[in-house]
């Protein structure tokens, strides 16, 4: 049995009105106050030490699960935590469930409301990362998707910077190739496919880089191990198209909108040759974890002058202002967690 006590739990719940098949784990790797380690697991509140999944769980053996990563961003001035593009993340999760024949009886609206309740009751006053995971929960062997039970869990944890978005990062072109759509669909955040991403990431780190850029089987640029990629060429944005085995990123979509609406820049979605990486004026990666991360070097070649580019800086600032709820024009993309009364109540440490 696998105990889930590698996580420290921030809060526990006694009044969640939830359907019986929802599994919710509210976790924090950084607790400011001592809290009893409980989990809401399989429809009941139990001590964390008792929250176990069987080592025969199907998803553990065969990668039959899909997940999301959702940012919750703490706005210190407003004492508000904003969950960024929550509905879009759950829409993508439910679509990915279709790929794996996972049946989750919750609407996007229900999952969003549930997530707000979870984060609110945990009382976080810092940036958080929310991880929904839908998975084949049967304790059974056998390679298949049919004839298995399904379940979903949601984890809420603190989460800092994933990449160095202040100074920029150095990347390499990975020797690992992005799978084709008829192998494992890259458009789905399927757990099994992330072994491919892990190969690329570890290869990059062990060779002295911060991230790897994967190509398609045809030799075109696809994406990083956990991010979409953009180039600035001739003062416009260029990014791999959906047919180049990319995850259709929510941050990617946000950046395309901001570039068009705020900077008057159009984005060209097309094949990108490997050599174009070296000739770009600017380069940056986008993702829920990565935000907008500048790339200053690829394969030991400087991008532009080797510094963070002007357009990248502009988009980085625009994106963070939107994500943290500071740009009111785009506040509809942010879901607030705390009511005015709740913010006043939680202003002092418990």
N, C-alpha and C positions, 0 to 999 in steps of 0.2 A: 504494500500500500504506500502511496505517496502522500505524506503529510504536507499541508500547505503552510507550515510554520516558518518557512524561509522569509515570509513577509510579516511586517509588524502592522497591526491593524489600528487604524485611527479612531474608529467609531463603530458602534454596533447599533442595530435597529430592533425595536420591539413592536413597531406599529406599521410595518410595510404591508400594504394590502396588495399582495402579489399572487398571480396564478401559480399553481403548484409546481410547474415545470421550470420556473425561472430560478437560476442559481446566481446569487449575487455575492461577490467578494469585494469588500471595501477595504483597500489596503493602502498603507503608507510606509515608505522606507525611512521616514523621518518623523518621529513622534515628538512633539514638544511637551506633551504631558503623558503620564502613564494612563493607559486605557486598557480595560480588560480585553484580551485577544479573542474576539468572537468573529464568526463568519455567518452570513445567511447562506445556507447551503442546503439544497434539496428541500426547500419549503419550510425550513425551521431554523431558528436561532440556536447555534451550538458553539461550544468553545472551539477556538481555532485548532487546537490539538486533535479535535475529533473530526475536523473537516478533511476528509481523505477521498481520493479517487482511486479506484482499483487499477492495478498495473496492467490489467487486461483491457482497459478502456480503448475502444477502437481508434479514436483520434490520436492517441499516444503512439500507436504502432504504425498507422498508415497515413498520417497527415490529413485526415478527413475532417478538417475544420476550416473556418474562415474567420477573419477578425477585422477590427477597425482600430485606428488610433485617433483619438479626439483630444484636442487641446482645450484646457480650461485656463484662462489667463487672468491673473489678479491685477486689477486696476487699483493702485494704491490711493490715488486721489479720490476716487468715488467709493472706495471700500466695497468694490463689487468684483465678483468673479464671473467672467463671460465665457461661455462655452461656444467655440467657434464652429459655425456651420454644422450644427448638430443634426438637423434633418437630412442634409445631404449625405452625411456619413452613414446614417441608418438606412437610407434608401440604397446606398451601395452595398451595405451588409446584406440586406434582404435580397437584393439581386444576386449577390454571390452565393447566398444560400440555395438559390435555384440551381446553380451550377452543380452543387454537391447534393442535391435532393434533400436538403435539410429543411424541415418544416417547423417554423417558429410562429406560434399563434399570437403575434403582437404586431400592431401597426407601427408605422414610423412615429406617429404622434404619441402613442403609448410609451414607446422606448425613450423618446425625448423627455416626456414628463417624468418618467421613472429615473432617468439619468440626473435631471435637475434635482429631484428629491434626494437622491443618493449623495450628490455632491454637497447640497445644502446641509443635510443632516451630519455630514462628516465635519463640517465647520472649517474647511480649509481656507486659509488666508494667504495663499501662495499659488504659484502656477502648478497645475495638475495635469496628469495624463490619464485619459479614460480608455480602458481597453475592453470592449465587448468581444466575446468569443463565442461563436456558435459552432457546435461540434457534435460528432457522432458519439453518443455517450454509452452505447451498449458495451458490456464487457464480453467481447466476442472476437474470435479470430476469423480471418477470411477476408480476402481482398474484394470489396464490393461497396456500393453505396446504398443498396436496397435492403429492406428487412432489418433496419437498425433504428434504435431510439435516438432522438435528437434532444439537445439541450442548449442553453445559452448561459453564459456568466458575464458579469461586468466587474471589472477591477478599476478602482480609482487610486492613483498613487502620485506622489510628488515626482517631478521630472524636470531636470535642468537642461542645460544646453546639450544638444546631441553632437553638433559639429561647431567648429570655431567660426561663427558668423561675424565676428568682430574684425579678425585679421585676414580671413580667407583661408582656403585649404589647398593642398596639393593632391592631385589625383593621378591615377594611372589608368590606362586602358586594360581591362581585365582579360585574362586568357579564357575566362569562363563565358560561355555564350548564353544569351537569353533564350528560353524555350519558345518554340513556335506555339501558335494558338491551338493546334490540334495535338499538342503534347500535354501541357497543362496550361489553361488559358491565363496568360499574364495579367489580363484585365481583372482577374479575381484575386483578392487578398487571401489566397488559400495557403494554409500553414505549410503544406508539403512543398510548395514551390520555393519557399524561403530558404531551403537548403542551397539552392542555386545562388541566392543573394548572399548567404553566409560564406560560401566559397569565395565569392568576389571580394567581400569585405575583409576577410582574414588574409587573403592573398595581398591586398593593398596594404594593410597595416604591417604585415610581416616584411614587406618590401620598402617600408619607410614612407608610405603615403597615408593620407587620411581617408580616402575613398577610392573605390574602383568604378570605372565606367564600362558597362557591358555593351557588347555589340550584338546584332542579330546574326542569324546563320548566314545571311546574305552580306554581312560585313558592314551594315549601317549602324550608326549610333542608336542605342536604345535608351538606357537610363542608368542611374547609379544603383547601388545595392538597396537603397531605401528612398530614392529621390528621383524626380524628373529633372531633366537638364535643359537649359536654355543657353543659346549663344546670342551675342549682339554682333550683327554683321551689317555693314552699311547703314548703321543707325536704325536698324529694326531688329525685332526679336525673331529668332528661328528656333524651333523645337521639333523633336521627332513626332511624327504623326501617330495616330492610334494603331496603324497597321505595322508599326515597328516594335511590337511586343511590349508596349509600355503599360503600366498601370495608369488609368485615366485619373490623374491626381486632382484632388479637391483644391489643394494649394495651387497647383498648376492652373486650374481654371480661374482662381481668384486673381492670380498675377496677370493672366491674359486680359481679364476685365479691367484691372487697374491700369495696365499699360495703355489700353485703348482709351479709357474714359478720362484718365488724369494726365497722361503724358502724350496722348495723340499718337501712340505707337501701335501699329498693327503687328500681329504675330503670324509668321508663315509656318505652317505645319507641313513638314516634308521629310524625305530621306535626308540624312546628314552623313556625309562621308567622314571616315576617321580623320583624314588630313585636315578637314575643315575645323576640327577642334583646335588645331595648332595655329590656325590663321585667324581665329575669331578676335574681335576687338575686346570683348568681355565674355565671361561665362559665369553662370551661377546655377545652383541646384535648388529645387523647391520640394518641400514635403511638410507634413504635419510636425514631425520631429525636428526637421532641419530648418523650418521657416524659409527664409531666402538666404542661402549661404553662398558667398562669393567663392569662385575658383580662381586662383592666381597662377596656377601652374599645372600642366598636364604632361606626363611623361618627360619630366625635366625640361620642359619648354615653357617659357613665360607666356602667359596670356596677356596680350597688349603690352603694357609696360611693367607687368608683374605686380600691379597694385589693384585695389578694388576700383572698378570703373564707375563712371558718373551715373550711367543709367541703372546699374546694379544698386548703387547707393540710394537712388531715388525710389526704386521699387522696394527696396528693403525697408526704408522708412515708411512708405505708404502702407505696406503690408502689415507691419507691426502696429501702426496706429489704428488700422482697421481691426486687426485681430484682438487688440486690447480694449476695443470700444472707445478709443479716443477720437476717431473720425465719425462724427454723428451721421454723416451722409450714408454710411454703410452699416449703421447700427442694427439694421434688420438681419444682418448676417450673424449677429451675436445673441446668444440666449443668456439673459441674466439669471444668476442663481439665487441671489438674496433679495428679499423684499426690503423696503425701507426700514420696517420694524425689525426685521431679522438682522440687518446690518448694524443697527443701533445696539441690539442685544449682544451681537458677537464682536463688537468693537473692542471689548476688554478680554484679555486672556481668561480662559476658564480655569 
